[in-house]
């Protein structure tokens, strides 16, 4: 079975939370709460996502993270490669000479074609498209811990 790691799946979830609020800088704690993930996991995800240029971080009291570019301009292959490195179905899909039977292998070219098809499929799906199916995030309460309570007055 071909699977992405949990961290790659979680990275996609965190990025959809950011994509839902493209102009908002969100703290790692806010991202954890909105995504339903543990704060240490979210912090672990943000570093490779920032290194790959998918999110940008801001320091300071109002610091946090936001998408580095529009969600429509971020493809799934970029997310996978940020978290797992270059996409490769097999060793020979990525590097020549890593396999002991590569000189005699008759399927290497086919694996490379399959690798290209998978990469193209991931390239064709944007983060914005993933957001279309994601649950909408909860409103973030104002700074200072104050929470807004919507209320209506009953008529007497």
C-alpha positions, 0 to 999 in steps of 0.5 A: 500500500502506498501511503504518506506518513502521518506527519505529511497528512497532519502538515496538510491539515495544518496548511488547510487551517492556514489557508482558511484564513490567508491573511491571519498570522496564527500561533502554533497553539492556535493552529494546534487547537484549530487542527485538533493536533497536539501543540508539539506535533504542530511545532514539529511540522512548521519547521520543514514547512517554513524551510520549504517556503510553504509558510512564513513565520513571524516573531514577537508578541503577535508572531505566528505563521501564515501561508507564504503564498496563495493556497491555489499556488501550493500543490500537494507534491510540494507538501509531500516533498517538504515533509518526506523529501523528493518523491520516489516510489522506489530507490531507482526512481530517484537515484541511479545505482542505489539498487544491487540489481539495477544493471539487470532490472527490467522494470526500472523504467516502468517505476520511473513512469509510475513515479512521474504519474504519481508526482503529476497527480499530486502536482495537479491538486492544490491546497485550495482544492483540499480546503474545499473538503476541510471542515471550517475552523472555529473563530479565534477569540480576541487577544487577552483571553476574552471570549465573545458570546453571541446573545439575543434579548428575549421579547417580553 
